[in-house]
Amino acid sequence: MKRLLVTGASGLLGINLALRESTRWDVTGISNSHRLVGVPFNVIPADLSTDEVIRQLIEINRPDVVIHCAAMANIDECEKSPDKAALINSIVPGRLAEVCSKRGVRLVHLSTDAVFDGDVGNYLETDTPHPLSVYAQTKLDGEKAVLDACPQAVVARVNFYGWSLTGKRSLAEF
């Protein structure tokens, strides 16, 4: 069975993705600040902010594919802590992409449609981003870091809604 590593596995997108794919893949979820129990996949608590942790996770788990869902997504928190947002949303994705590229691991990096200002709508991949917040800018910087380190990576700009496990962490909830 192929191995899938999902970062941000306790977040709205990560948990739903890991749950769905756990019937078809050997899934390992990475969760930093929210503990997951009773899920049908392996969970590793880890802080991805250091190169060594990222390298070890890839080396030990030997995934075929990494789907990077982890992010600092609370827009207000990003505005209050732009350096932390830059680390989590920009620097970490680039480091992860570098390790994946060196190890031949396929990478899917989840970004956001917030990289666009919303003035036009119906954006295409070829449209020029115009981020209006720290969150959006750091996510755009993360896209660039990923593609610089791993040009074969897939960057998906998504917009999704739903309810988190705690009822406090999704865009609709805050």
C-alpha positions in Angstrom: 0.0 0.0 0.0 1.3 3.5 -0.9 2.2 5.8 2.0 0.6 9.3 2.4 1.9 11.9 4.8 -0.7 14.6 5.6 0.5 17.7 7.6 -2.0 19.7 9.5 -4.0 16.5 10.0 -6.1 18.0 12.9 -7.2 20.9 10.8 -10.4 21.1 8.8 -8.9 20.0 5.4 -6.2 17.7 6.8 -8.5 15.6 9.0 -11.1 15.2 6.2 -8.4 14.3 3.7 -6.7 11.8 6.0 -10.0 10.2 7.0 -11.1 9.8 3.4 -7.7 8.5 2.1 -7.1 6.1 5.0 -9.1 3.4 3.2 -6.8 3.6 0.1 -3.4 4.7 1.6 -1.3 4.0 4.6 -1.8 7.5 6.0 0.3 9.2 8.6 -1.1 12.5 9.9 1.1 15.2 11.4 -0.5 17.4 14.0 1.2 20.1 16.0 -1.2 21.6 18.6 -4.3 19.5 18.5 -4.3 15.9 19.6 -6.1 13.3 17.5 -7.3 10.1 19.0 -9.4 7.3 17.7 -8.7 8.0 14.0 -8.0 5.2 11.5 -4.5 6.4 10.6 -1.2 7.0 12.4 -0.7 10.3 14.1 2.6 11.9 14.9 2.7 15.1 17.0 5.4 17.4 15.5 6.4 21.0 15.2 7.5 21.5 11.6 9.4 24.7 12.3 12.8 23.0 12.2 14.6 21.5 9.3 15.6 18.5 11.3 12.0 17.5 12.2 11.0 17.8 8.6 13.9 15.7 7.4 13.3 13.0 10.1 9.6 12.8 9.3 10.3 12.2 5.6 13.2 9.8 6.3 11.3 7.7 8.9 7.9 7.6 7.3 9.2 7.3 3.7 6.0 8.6 2.1 5.2 8.3 -1.6 3.2 11.5 -1.4 3.1 14.4 1.1 0.0 16.7 1.2 0.9 19.8 3.1 -2.2 21.2 4.7 -0.6 22.7 7.8 -0.9 26.5 8.0 -1.5 29.4 10.2 -5.0 30.1 8.8 -6.5 32.4 11.4 -6.3 35.7 9.6 -6.5 37.8 12.7 -3.6 35.9 14.3 -1.5 36.3 11.2 -2.0 40.1 11.4 -1.0 40.0 15.1 2.0 37.7 14.5 3.4 38.3 11.0 6.7 36.7 11.8 5.1 33.5 13.0 2.8 33.5 10.0 5.8 33.9 7.7 7.5 30.9 9.4 4.5 28.6 9.2 3.0 29.7 5.9 6.1 30.6 3.9 9.4 29.1 5.3 8.1 25.7 6.4 6.6 24.9 3.0 9.8 25.7 1.3 11.8 23.6 3.7 9.4 20.7 3.2 9.5 21.1 -0.6 13.3 21.0 -0.5 13.4 17.7 1.5 10.7 16.2 -0.7 12.6 17.2 -3.9 15.8 15.6 -2.6 14.1 12.4 -1.6 11.9 12.1 -4.8 8.7 12.4 -2.8 5.6 13.9 -4.6 4.4 17.0 -2.9 1.0 18.7 -3.0 1.0 22.1 -1.3 -2.3 23.6 -0.3 -2.6 27.3 -0.6 -5.5 29.7 -0.7 -7.6 31.7 -3.2 -7.0 34.6 -0.8 -3.8 35.3 -2.8 -6.3 37.2 -5.1 -7.9 40.4 -4.0 -11.4 39.4 -5.1 -12.0 42.3 -7.3 -12.5 40.3 -10.5 -13.5 36.7 -9.5 -13.3 33.5 -11.6 -9.5 33.6 -11.3 -7.3 31.4 -13.4 -3.9 29.9 -12.6 -2.4 32.5 -14.9 -3.9 35.5 -13.2 -1.6 37.8 -11.2 -2.1 37.4 -7.4 -2.8 40.5 -5.3 -2.8 39.5 -1.6 -4.4 41.9 0.8 -3.5 40.5 4.2 -0.5 39.0 6.0 -2.2 35.6 5.7 -2.6 35.9 1.9 0.9 37.3 1.4 2.6 34.5 3.5 0.6 31.9 1.6 1.7 33.3 -1.7 5.3 33.4 -0.5 4.9 29.8 0.5 3.8 28.9 -3.0 6.9 30.5 -4.4 9.1 28.8 -1.9 7.6 25.4 -2.7 8.0 25.8 -6.5 11.5 27.2 -6.2 12.6 24.2 -4.1 10.5 21.6 -5.9 9.3 22.7 -9.4 7.4 19.4 -9.9 5.2 20.0 -6.8 1.5 20.7 -7.2 0.3 23.9 -5.6 -3.5 24.0 -5.2 -5.3 27.3 -4.3 -8.4 26.2 -2.5 -11.4 27.7 -0.8 -13.4 25.4 1.4 -15.9 25.8 4.2 -17.0 23.5 7.1 -16.7 22.9 10.7 -13.6 21.9 12.6 -13.4 19.2 15.2 -13.4 21.8 18.0 -15.9 24.1 16.5 -13.4 27.0 16.7 -10.8 26.8 13.9 -12.4 27.1 10.5 -13.0 30.3 8.5 -16.7 29.9 8.9 -16.3 29.6 12.7 -14.1 32.7 13.1 
